[in-house]
Amino acid sequence: MIAVDTGFLFALMDRRDRWHERASAMQSTAAEGWVTTWPVLTEACHLFQRHLGADFACALMDDVSDGGLRVWDLPPAQLPRIPALMRRYAELPMDLADASLVLLAEHLGHGRILSTDQRDFRTYRWKSRRPFRNLMETPP
């Protein structure tokens, strides 16, 4: 499973986005399985509705409903870690969606992610010291 971030999802849908071509090239990785979190989906649906229209947000949620994009539920025991992560990376700053992806990486046991947010995901560490590997920065 590969973690996916809001920026990747948006770039995939918006042909005008500067990352669209790269995101489209990464569609082949869907065969491995994509997973995200509810905070990422909330952010993505908001951006889709605002910039692309409700049909795009509905299409995203259809993909979730059909199992094409899986959603990891944050375990209640992990919730106290979110504000701790947000404080640790306050200078960026880290938002809820990004904090949830750090916890997802720890759950998956790897930091493979699809994100257009290069600066932040070069900085964030899962398990406090392990770097992410943003597949949007490397050839498919």
N, C-alpha and C positions, 0 to 999 in steps of 0.2 A: 504494500500500500504506500502511496505517495501522498503526503499532505499538500493541500492546495489552499492558497490564500486569496483574499478578495481581489487584489490587483490582477492576478492571473485569470480569475473567472471573468472579470470585466474586460480584460484585453482579448480574451477568447471570443466574446460576444460583440465587441465594438470594433468594426472594421477601420474606424478612424484612429483608434488607439495606436500609439507608436510601438507598442509591444504586440500588436495583433498578429503579425506574421510569425514571430517567434512562438507565441502562445499556440497558434494553429499548428506549427511544426511539432509541438509537444503533445498533440492529441494522441499520438501513437502510444504514449505512456499510460493512457487510460486502461489499456489491456492489463496492466499490473494492478489496477485499482486505485481510485482516488478517494481520499477521505478528508473531511474538514470538520469544523465545529459549528455549533449554532451561532456563536457570536460572529463568525465569518459570514455565515449565510445571512444573518440579519443585516450586516454591513453591505453585503453584495446586493441583496434585494433592495435596500434603500437606494444605492447608487444606480442600479438598473432602472428602477421606477423613475428616478429623478432625471436621468440622462438618456435613457433608451426607451422607456415606456414600460407599462405594466406587463405587456406580453412577454418581455424578456425575463422579468422577475418570475412570472408564472412558469415559463419554460425551465428556468433553473429549478424551481420547486417540483416540477414534473420529473426532472432528472433525479432529484432526491427521492421522490415517491416511487419511481421505477427501479431504484437501486443502482443507477449509473454513477451517482455520487453518494458515497456513504457519509454518515454523520456520527462522530464520536461524541458521546455524552460525557461531560465532565463529571467525574465522581464527586459527590459532596465532600468527601475527605480531602480533595484537592483544592477546594474553593479558597481556603486561607492562603494558598500559595500565589493566587492571582494578585492581590494587592502587594505582596512581597516582591513579585517580579516587576510590577509596575513601578514600585519605588526604586528597585535596583536599576532600571533602565529609564528613569524619569527624564534624563537629559535628552533622550531621543524625541519625544517621549514614547513609551510603549502603551498601546491601547489594549482594550479587553480582548479583541480578536487576536492580536499578536501573542498576548499572554496565554490564551487558550491553545495556540499552535505550539508554543514551547512545551506545554503540558502534554499535548498530543504526541510530540516527538519523543518525549520520555516514555509515554505509553507504548509507542511503536518500537522503541529501542533504536531509532535512527533519526537523523535530521534531514532526510531527503524531502525537499519541498519545491513547489512551483510557486514562485512569487516574483512580482515586478519590483518589490521593495528590497532592492539590493543592499542599501546602506544598513538598514535595520537587521536584516537576516545575516549580514556579515558580522554584526556586533553581538546579537543574541547568542546565548549558549544554553543548550539543554543539558540537564544533569550538572549544571553550574559551570561546566568547562568544555563541553563538546560542541564544536561548531556545526552549523547547518551546512548542508550541501544543496545550494539552490540550483536546480536543474535548468532553470532559465538562463543561467550563466555559462552552462557547458553544452556542447553539442549533444543532440539526442542520441 
